């Protein structure tokens, strides 16, 4: 199976979910079998009885437990996707994002524990993905609303500085080893969707040709 696995990464309010869903819609319309894996942090929160992200950020111990649980769910999804019969698996967030988000919301000792526990799995996760898409930072809440983003109690509108720093930290983690997989999405929503679709189609064709040549 020539499955292509891609992830959308970046700070809050950058349009990851909106773009991922629209990319899936376009690809399905072109005949690809696509599976979309939504971010699992909300599911982890509900498992712990958390209904508001601001509430959780005031509880470092609980936040650490929720992050750890969410990361375990993420790994399960990634391993399942790799063995599915889909043509394309799209992830709204990747494992590394959980560590980056925690930079701002956990005391240094708890963040260091998460890094120590998860650094190996994060590297394995990055190896699984064929492409990583990073939407450029949206500069206003109004712009985000125009992209059909909504407040569900978990969404916290971070300022532009935090979102930009999130992207910068993610790039540093990717480094030279994984930086070649990174595609930064800029321009209008349609332009961002178009770039992601074209990259995925190209990767799928390369994998399909490689599979045929090995037969």
ZAMARGU-4260 file (C-alpha; in steps of 0.2 Angstrom, whole numbers, plus 5000, padded with zeros to 4 digits):
<rodrens>
0) 5000/5000/5000 | 5007/5017/4995 | 5000/5027/5009 | 5005/5045/5011 | 5005/5051/5029
5) 5005/5070/5032 | 5003/5081/5047 | 4998/5099/5050 | 5008/5108/5063 | 5009/5125/5071
10) 5002/5137/5084 | 4984/5139/5089 | 4974/5148/5077 | 4985/5145/5062 | 4971/5136/5052
15) 4977/5118/5054 | 4960/5110/5056 | 4952/5121/5043 | 4965/5117/5030 | 4967/5099/5034
20) 4948/5096/5031 | 4948/5106/5015 | 4963/5096/5009 | 4954/5080/5013 | 4938/5086/5004
25) 4948/5090/4988 | 4958/5074/4988 | 4942/5063/4990 | 4934/5073/4976 | 4949/5067/4965
30) 4946/5049/4970 | 4959/5046/4984 | 4954/5036/4999 | 4958/5048/5013 | 4957/5046/5032
35) 4958/5061/5044 | 4964/5060/5061 | 4958/5074/5072 | 4969/5081/5086 | 4966/5070/5102
40) 4969/5083/5116 | 4951/5087/5118 | 4947/5068/5119 | 4961/5067/5133 | 4953/5082/5142
45) 4936/5074/5142 | 4943/5058/5149 | 4950/5068/5164 | 4934/5078/5166 | 4941/5094/5159
50) 4930/5106/5149 | 4940/5122/5148 | 4958/5124/5143 | 4961/5139/5154 | 4955/5129/5169
55) 4968/5115/5165 | 4982/5127/5163 | 4981/5132/5181 | 4984/5113/5186 | 5001/5108/5181
60) 5000/5090/5187 | 4984/5087/5178 | 4990/5096/5163 | 5005/5084/5163 | 4994/5069/5164
65) 4982/5075/5151 | 4997/5078/5139 | 5005/5061/5142 | 4988/5053/5139 | 4985/5063/5123
70) 5002/5058/5116 | 4998/5040/5119 | 4982/5042/5109 | 4992/5050/5096 | 5005/5036/5094
75) 4991/5023/5093 | 4983/5033/5079 | 4999/5035/5069 | 5003/5017/5070 | 4986/5012/5065
80) 4986/5024/5050 | 5002/5017/5044 | 4994/5000/5042 | 4977/5006/5035 | 4971/5003/5017
85) 4969/5022/5014 | 4979/5031/5001 | 4982/5047/5012 | 4981/5049/5031 | 4980/5067/5037
90) 4984/5071/5055 | 4978/5088/5062 | 4993/5090/5074 | 5008/5078/5076 | 5016/5072/5092
95) 5030/5085/5093 | 5016/5098/5094 | 5011/5092/5112 | 5029/5095/5118 | 5030/5113/5110
100) 5013/5118/5117 | 5019/5113/5134 | 5033/5125/5134 | 5021/5139/5139 | 5010/5130/5151
105) 5020/5118/5161 | 5034/5122/5175 | 5051/5118/5168 | 5053/5102/5178 | 5036/5094/5172
110) 5040/5100/5154 | 5058/5092/5156 | 5050/5076/5161 | 5038/5075/5146 | 5053/5078/5135
115) 5063/5064/5143 | 5048/5052/5142 | 5044/5056/5124 | 5059/5061/5114 | 5062/5044/5107
120) 5044/5042/5101 | 5044/5060/5094 | 5058/5055/5083 | 5049/5039/5078 | 5034/5049/5074
125) 5043/5062/5063 | 5050/5047/5053 | 5032/5041/5050 | 5027/5056/5041 | 5030/5060/5022
130) 5026/5078/5024 | 5023/5091/5037 | 5013/5106/5033 | 5015/5122/5044 | 5002/5136/5040
135) 5009/5154/5042 | 5002/5163/5057 | 4985/5171/5055 | 4987/5189/5061 | 4970/5192/5069
140) 4955/5183/5077 | 4944/5191/5064 | 4954/5182/5050 | 4952/5166/5060 | 4933/5168/5061
145) 4932/5170/5042 | 4941/5153/5041 | 4926/5145/5051 | 4936/5143/5067 | 4925/5143/5083
150) 4927/5144/5101 | 4923/5127/5109 | 4929/5130/5126 | 4946/5123/5122 | 4952/5135/5109
155) 4962/5149/5117 | 4966/5164/5105 | 4985/5166/5108 | 4993/5182/5102 | 5003/5182/5086
160) 5020/5182/5096 | 5016/5165/5104 | 5010/5157/5088 | 5026/5163/5079 | 5037/5156/5093
165) 5028/5140/5092 | 5032/5138/5073 | 5050/5144/5076 | 5053/5131/5090 | 5045/5117/5079
170) 5057/5121/5065 | 5072/5120/5077 | 5066/5103/5083 | 5064/5097/5065 | 5082/5103/5061
175) 5091/5096/5046 | 5086/5078/5049 | 5067/5082/5046 | 5067/5099/5039 | 5066/5093/5021
180) 5048/5086/5025 | 5042/5104/5030 | 5031/5114/5019 | 5026/5131/5025 | 5009/5136/5019
185) 5006/5155/5015 | 4994/5165/5005 | 4975/5163/5004 | 4966/5148/5011 | 4964/5141/4993
190) 4982/5144/4990 | 4987/5134/5005 | 4975/5120/5001 | 4981/5119/4984 | 5000/5118/4989
195) 4996/5104/5001 | 4986/5094/4989 | 4999/5096/4975 | 5013/5090/4987 | 5002/5075/4993
200) 4998/5070/4975 | 5016/5071/4970 | 5021/5060/4985 | 5008/5047/4981 | 5013/5046/4963
205) 5032/5043/4969 | 5027/5030/4981 | 5015/5021/4968 | 5029/5021/4955 | 5042/5014/4968
210) 5030/5000/4973 | 5027/4995/4954 | 5046/4995/4951 | 5049/4983/4965 | 5036/4970/4959
</rodrens>
